[in-house]
Amino acid sequence: MKCKVNRNAAKVLKEMLAKEEAEGKMIRVYISHMHGDHAHYGISLDTPTEHDEIVKTDKDVDILLDTREAFLDGIWIQYFYVDDEGFVITNPSKGHNHHH
């Protein structure tokens, strides 16, 4: 499975992993909501299960993805400090993302 992370997101994810409660855990991206042709994603701290793939990114952050979820393959995790600060997770390989 594939996953890309932008520089800001990698920095924030590493800060999450540095906290005490994150000890022994990894970053998981999961599908929080499905809408027919696109998904909404969430981020949590978790440990790998038998269905997970640990995906290495080019920013030294490993991401847990559930291999049973096709919409997780090819996600792009970005973090923005402007407008609405926070993560934006999209999947360019799954066609258009509609923002309302």
Solvent accessible surface area in square Angstrom, and as a share of the most:
residue,aa,sasa,rsa
1,M,57,0.25
2,K,152,0.64
3,C,11,0.07
4,K,123,0.52
5,V,4,0.03
6,N,32,0.17
7,R,189,0.69
8,N,49,0.25
9,A,0,0.00
10,A,5,0.04
11,K,116,0.49
12,V,22,0.13
13,L,0,0.00
14,K,88,0.37
15,E,88,0.39
16,M,43,0.19
17,L,56,0.28
18,A,87,0.68
19,K,112,0.47
20,E,159,0.71
21,E,119,0.53
22,A,3,0.02
23,E,150,0.67
24,G,69,0.67
25,K,86,0.36
26,M,36,0.16
27,I,0,0.00
28,R,27,0.10
29,V,1,0.00
30,Y,88,0.34
31,I,33,0.17
32,S,64,0.41
33,H,101,0.45
34,M,90,0.40
35,H,85,0.38
36,G,75,0.72
37,D,84,0.44
38,H,22,0.10
39,A,11,0.09
40,H,85,0.38
41,Y,32,0.12
42,G,12,0.12
43,I,38,0.19
44,S,37,0.24
45,L,49,0.24
46,D,46,0.24
47,T,63,0.37
48,P,63,0.40
49,T,75,0.44
50,E,160,0.72
51,H,66,0.30
52,D,23,0.12
53,E,61,0.27
54,I,79,0.40
55,V,10,0.05
56,K,150,0.63
57,T,18,0.11
58,D,121,0.63
59,K,59,0.25
60,D,126,0.65
61,V,2,0.01
62,D,43,0.22
63,I,0,0.00
64,L,0,0.00
65,L,0,0.00
66,D,23,0.12
67,T,69,0.40
68,R,155,0.57
69,E,71,0.32
70,A,66,0.51
71,F,42,0.17
72,L,2,0.01
73,D,54,0.28
74,G,20,0.20
75,I,0,0.00
76,W,82,0.29
77,I,0,0.00
78,Q,22,0.10
79,Y,21,0.08
80,F,75,0.31
81,Y,102,0.39
82,V,105,0.61
83,D,146,0.76
84,D,127,0.66
85,E,109,0.49
86,G,18,0.17
87,F,62,0.26
88,V,53,0.30
89,I,26,0.13
90,T,20,0.11
91,N,4,0.02
92,P,81,0.51
93,S,79,0.51
94,K,75,0.32
95,G,45,0.43
96,H,150,0.67
97,N,55,0.28
98,H,91,0.41
99,H,148,0.66
100,H,213,0.95
